[in-house]
Amino acid sequence: MLVIQGLKLGKTFATLSSELNVAEATAEVYGIDCLAARADLDHESVAKCLKVSKESFDVIKSEIMANEDKKLRTVWDNLGQLFSYNQIRFVLACLIRDYEL
């Protein structure tokens, strides 16, 4: 469930994707973009929806920080394609907001 201002919306990305008539991955991108744009989303709830643990957050963050070209594809390749693009996008959004898990 996504949380805005401490309130449970009761909607998953799957539900939102159905309501918006878009792919679930697209609904995830919308949520991640809102987070990066300083929407009042609970990043820990988004992390749970995207299945990003503290350990995976730290691994992705380390690779992003070590990556010189800062390209999403390079980060994804360097991580052995173990994480989805949206999991990496989420960590990038958290870095923009100075959030940690």
C-alpha positions as CSV (number, residue, x, y, z in Angstrom):
1,M,0.0,0.0,0.0
2,L,1.1,3.5,-0.8
3,V,1.1,6.1,2.0
4,I,0.6,9.8,1.6
5,Q,0.8,12.1,4.6
6,G,0.6,9.1,6.9
7,L,-2.7,7.9,5.4
8,K,-3.0,4.5,3.8
9,L,-4.4,4.8,0.3
10,G,-5.1,1.1,0.2
11,K,-3.9,1.0,-3.4
12,T,-1.1,-1.0,-4.8
13,F,0.7,-0.2,-8.0
14,A,-1.3,-3.1,-9.5
15,T,-4.6,-1.4,-8.6
16,L,-3.4,2.0,-9.8
17,S,-2.2,0.6,-13.1
18,S,-5.6,-1.0,-13.6
19,E,-7.4,2.3,-12.8
20,L,-5.1,4.3,-15.0
21,N,-5.1,1.6,-17.8
22,V,-1.3,1.5,-17.9
23,A,1.2,-1.3,-17.2
24,E,2.1,-1.8,-13.6
25,A,5.7,-0.8,-14.3
26,T,4.4,2.5,-15.6
27,A,2.3,3.1,-12.5
28,E,5.5,2.4,-10.5
29,V,7.4,5.1,-12.5
30,Y,4.6,7.6,-11.8
31,G,4.9,7.0,-8.1
32,I,8.7,7.2,-8.2
33,D,8.5,10.4,-10.2
34,C,6.1,11.8,-7.6
35,L,8.6,10.9,-4.9
36,A,11.5,12.6,-6.7
37,A,9.3,15.7,-7.3
38,R,8.8,16.0,-3.5
39,A,5.3,14.6,-3.2
40,D,4.4,13.8,0.3
41,L,4.8,10.0,-0.2
42,D,6.1,7.6,2.5
43,H,9.3,6.3,0.8
44,E,9.4,3.3,3.1
45,S,5.9,2.2,1.8
46,V,7.0,2.7,-1.8
47,A,10.1,0.6,-1.0
48,K,7.9,-2.2,0.3
49,C,5.7,-2.0,-2.8
50,L,8.8,-2.3,-5.0
51,K,10.4,-5.0,-2.8
52,V,13.5,-2.8,-2.0
53,S,15.0,-4.0,1.3
54,K,17.6,-2.0,3.3
55,E,20.3,-4.4,2.0
56,S,19.3,-4.0,-1.7
57,F,18.9,-0.2,-1.2
58,D,22.5,-0.1,0.0
59,V,23.8,-2.2,-2.8
60,I,22.0,-0.1,-5.5
61,K,23.1,3.1,-3.8
62,S,26.8,2.0,-3.8
63,E,26.7,1.2,-7.5
64,I,25.0,4.5,-8.4
65,M,27.6,6.5,-6.4
66,A,30.5,4.5,-8.0
67,N,29.1,4.9,-11.5
68,E,30.8,7.6,-13.5
69,D,28.4,8.0,-16.4
70,K,25.3,7.9,-14.2
71,K,23.3,6.0,-16.8
72,L,20.5,3.8,-15.6
73,R,21.5,1.0,-18.0
74,T,25.1,1.0,-16.8
75,V,24.0,0.7,-13.2
76,W,21.6,-2.1,-14.1
77,D,24.3,-4.0,-16.1
78,N,26.9,-3.5,-13.3
79,L,24.5,-4.9,-10.8
80,G,24.2,-8.1,-12.9
81,Q,20.6,-7.2,-13.7
82,L,19.6,-8.4,-10.2
83,F,17.3,-5.4,-9.7
84,S,14.6,-3.9,-11.8
85,Y,15.0,-0.6,-13.5
86,N,12.2,0.8,-11.2
87,Q,14.1,-0.4,-8.1
88,I,17.1,1.5,-9.3
89,R,14.9,4.5,-10.1
90,F,13.5,4.4,-6.7
91,V,16.9,4.5,-5.0
92,L,17.8,7.5,-7.3
93,A,14.6,9.3,-6.2
94,C,15.6,8.7,-2.6
95,L,19.1,10.1,-3.2
96,I,17.5,13.2,-4.7
97,R,15.4,13.6,-1.5
98,D,18.2,12.6,0.9
99,Y,16.2,9.6,2.1
100,E,17.7,6.4,3.4
101,L,16.1,3.1,4.3
